[in-house]
Amino acid sequence: MSDESRVRYAGLVASIVVLSALVCPVAAAAGLDLDAPFEQWLRYAKDEENAPDLPFTLTISSPKTTLLPNEPLVLDWRLSYTGSESIWIRKPEVMVHITEPGGTGYNLRETTHFMTSQPPPVQVEPGYVHASGMLLQTAARRGVPPVVVPFSRPGVYEVRCAFGPLVTDPDRATGSRRGKLVRSNVLTVTVNPAKGRDAEAGALYRTVLLGTYSPKEAAREEAAAAAERLATEFGDTVFGLYERLPRIAVAGRWGVHAAGYADTRDVEHTRAQAQQSRVEMFEAFVRDAEAADFPLLDSAMQQLAQAYLSAHMEAEAQEICETMRKRFPDSRHTEHVERLLRGEEDPPVP
């Protein structure tokens, strides 16, 4: 999964740097217990016991593991190669398994639409690290309605991940061989009951998640009204912040884009004003996110740094990078801002 992952506004914004809101279908298969961890991989690994044990390690973490009901989990992972020789593997994909309070477990898997070819191969050198993650907002699972909210009731959950390595030859279309499944550590997530405004905001957020893509018009209208209330009345809650982040990203980028086509003699001045407006929106969001200890604060700060660079405010971008280095030294969002400042990547053009 790319660092520039998609949110619910993916059709409108191609490069909002946040974690994806993942909808993970789990398909049924005859004679197969898909609730067993990572069964979707193991059913293809016909002889997993005798598969090569490749030198990979997978570590998962989250900036926040104590949640409120209906609050998504920010799931980060790092896949490291500790071997001494270069190898080629298929593009890394990480599987997720959630165990609910009471012991019921289910697998998640990223949606694949009309996949007609295998993922491209990646050359893995000694010291290779693949850092990525996802935002677990909604999921599809076997035996329940099409979309569910994973962390919807109080209790203790366990989240674990796995990587199934496919060693390949870049010069051949076939012939990949499966390595032994690489399992991560177990992440314990505690969901506590919500009270007051948090409880009301959580209920609105659930309405948004379940109704946004509903085939029923009434449910979509209810979700739209709930989203508006979240962004305004409850914008300071963690649920309101999740709703506001994609909104300001869309508004900021669209404002700059539209300024380039403005019917005015001074297009550059109009564009500069739009850039400044975008900066101010992200500055206000980062202040609110800091006050609420928002788990996507490092992602929001990354987007603020990108807004600074697009507005030619290099000193401010450098300052936000220094703050990120102190507060989020291991974040891939910090790494991305550092690459931007070194000129190794160009800031996104609105």
Backbone hydrogen bonds, N-H to C=O, Kabsch-Sander energy under -0.5 kcal/mol:
donor,donor_aa,acceptor,acceptor_aa,energy
5,S,3,D,-1.8
5,S,18,V,-0.9
10,A,7,V,-1.5
12,L,9,Y,-2.0
13,V,9,Y,-2.1
17,V,15,S,-0.6
18,V,5,S,-0.8
18,V,16,I,-1.9
21,A,6,R,-1.1
22,L,20,S,-1.0
22,L,135,L,-1.5
24,C,22,L,-0.6
27,A,25,P,-0.5
32,L,29,A,-1.7
34,L,32,L,-1.1
36,A,33,D,-1.4
39,E,36,A,-1.8
41,W,38,F,-1.4
42,L,38,F,-2.1
43,R,39,E,-2.3
44,Y,41,W,-1.5
45,A,41,W,-1.2
46,K,44,Y,-1.7
48,E,45,A,-1.0
50,N,47,D,-0.8
51,A,48,E,-0.9
54,L,52,P,-1.1
56,F,54,L,-2.4
57,T,80,S,-2.3
59,T,78,R,-2.2
61,S,76,D,-2.3
67,L,65,T,-0.6
67,L,190,T,-2.7
70,N,151,F,-2.8
71,E,68,L,-2.4
73,L,136,L,-1.1
74,V,72,P,-0.5
75,L,73,L,-0.8
75,L,134,M,-2.9
76,D,61,S,-2.8
76,D,74,V,-0.6
77,W,132,S,-2.8
78,R,59,T,-2.3
79,L,130,H,-2.7
80,S,57,T,-2.8
80,S,78,R,-0.6
81,Y,128,Y,-2.6
82,T,55,P,-3.0
82,T,80,S,-0.6
83,G,55,P,-0.6
87,I,124,V,-2.1
89,I,122,V,-2.6
90,R,166,L,-2.2
91,K,120,P,-1.7
95,M,162,A,-2.9
96,V,108,L,-1.2
97,H,160,R,-2.6
98,I,106,Y,-2.6
99,T,158,E,-3.0
100,E,98,I,-0.5
100,E,104,T,-3.5
103,G,100,E,-2.4
106,Y,98,I,-2.2
107,N,34,L,-0.6
108,L,96,V,-3.1
111,T,23,V,-0.7
114,F,112,T,-0.6
116,T,114,F,-0.6
122,V,89,I,-3.7
124,V,87,I,-3.7
125,E,123,Q,-0.6
127,G,81,Y,-1.3
128,Y,125,E,-2.1
130,H,79,L,-3.0
131,A,129,V,-0.6
132,S,77,W,-2.1
134,M,75,L,-2.4
135,L,20,S,-2.8
136,L,73,L,-2.7
136,L,134,M,-0.6
137,Q,135,L,-1.5
138,T,22,L,-0.7
139,A,148,V,-2.3
140,A,24,C,-1.2
141,R,145,P,-0.5
144,V,141,R,-1.2
148,V,139,A,-2.9
152,S,149,V,-0.6
152,S,150,P,-0.8
155,G,191,V,-2.2
157,Y,155,G,-0.5
157,Y,189,V,-3.5
158,E,99,T,-2.2
159,V,187,L,-2.8
160,R,97,H,-2.3
161,C,185,N,-0.5
162,A,95,M,-1.7
163,F,182,V,-2.6
164,G,93,E,-0.6
167,V,165,P,-0.6
167,V,177,R,-2.3
168,T,88,W,-2.3
172,R,169,D,-2.1
177,R,167,V,-2.5
179,G,165,P,-2.7
180,K,52,P,-3.3
182,V,163,F,-2.8
183,R,181,L,-0.7
184,S,161,C,-2.7
185,N,58,L,-0.5
187,L,159,V,-3.3
188,T,186,V,-0.6
189,V,157,Y,-2.5
189,V,187,L,-0.5
190,T,65,T,-2.6
191,V,155,G,-3.0
191,V,189,V,-0.5
192,N,67,L,-2.7
192,N,190,T,-0.6
198,D,195,K,-1.3
199,A,195,K,-0.8
200,E,196,G,-1.8
201,A,197,R,-2.9
202,G,198,D,-2.5
203,A,199,A,-1.8
204,L,200,E,-2.0
205,Y,201,A,-2.5
206,R,202,G,-2.1
207,T,203,A,-1.9
208,V,204,L,-2.1
209,L,205,Y,-2.6
210,L,206,R,-2.5
211,G,207,T,-1.8
212,T,208,V,-2.0
214,S,211,G,-1.4
217,E,215,P,-0.5
220,R,216,K,-1.9
221,E,217,E,-2.5
222,E,218,A,-2.2
223,A,219,A,-2.2
224,A,220,R,-2.3
225,A,221,E,-2.1
226,A,222,E,-2.2
227,A,223,A,-2.5
228,E,224,A,-1.8
229,R,225,A,-1.9
230,L,226,A,-2.3
231,A,227,A,-2.1
232,T,228,E,-1.1
233,E,229,R,-0.9
234,F,229,R,-1.8
235,G,232,T,-0.9
237,T,234,F,-1.6
240,G,234,F,-0.6
241,L,237,T,-2.3
242,Y,238,V,-1.7
243,E,239,F,-1.4
244,R,240,G,-2.4
245,L,241,L,-2.2
247,R,243,E,-0.9
248,I,244,R,-2.6
249,A,245,L,-1.7
250,V,246,P,-2.4
251,A,247,R,-2.8
252,G,248,I,-2.8
253,R,249,A,-2.1
254,W,250,V,-2.7
255,G,251,A,-2.4
256,V,252,G,-1.8
257,H,253,R,-2.4
258,A,254,W,-3.0
259,A,255,G,-1.7
260,G,256,V,-1.0
260,G,257,H,-0.7
261,Y,258,A,-1.6
262,A,259,A,-1.3
264,T,262,A,-2.0
267,V,265,R,-0.7
270,T,266,D,-2.1
271,R,267,V,-2.7
272,A,268,E,-2.3
273,Q,269,H,-2.1
274,A,270,T,-1.9
275,Q,271,R,-2.4
276,Q,272,A,-2.4
277,S,273,Q,-2.3
278,R,274,A,-2.2
279,V,275,Q,-2.2
280,E,276,Q,-2.5
281,M,277,S,-2.1
282,F,278,R,-1.9
283,E,279,V,-2.5
284,A,280,E,-2.2
285,F,281,M,-2.0
286,V,282,F,-2.7
287,R,283,E,-1.9
288,D,284,A,-2.0
289,A,285,F,-3.0
290,E,286,V,-2.4
291,A,287,R,-1.8
292,A,288,D,-1.6
293,D,289,A,-0.5
293,D,290,E,-0.9
294,F,289,A,-2.5
297,L,294,F,-1.7
300,A,296,L,-2.3
301,M,297,L,-2.6
302,Q,298,D,-1.7
303,Q,299,S,-2.0
304,L,300,A,-2.0
305,A,301,M,-2.4
306,Q,302,Q,-2.2
307,A,303,Q,-2.2
308,Y,304,L,-2.5
309,L,305,A,-2.4
310,S,306,Q,-2.4
311,A,307,A,-1.6
312,H,309,L,-1.5
313,M,308,Y,-3.2
314,E,312,H,-0.6
317,A,313,M,-1.9
318,Q,314,E,-2.5
319,E,315,A,-2.0
320,I,316,E,-2.3
321,C,317,A,-1.9
322,E,318,Q,-2.1
323,T,319,E,-1.9
324,M,320,I,-2.1
325,R,321,C,-2.4
326,K,322,E,-1.5
327,R,323,T,-2.3
328,F,324,M,-3.4
331,S,328,F,-1.4
335,E,331,S,-1.7
336,H,332,R,-2.0
337,V,333,H,-2.0
338,E,334,T,-2.3
339,R,335,E,-2.0
340,L,336,H,-2.1
341,L,337,V,-2.4
342,R,338,E,-1.8
343,G,340,L,-1.0
344,E,339,R,-2.2
345,E,339,R,-0.9
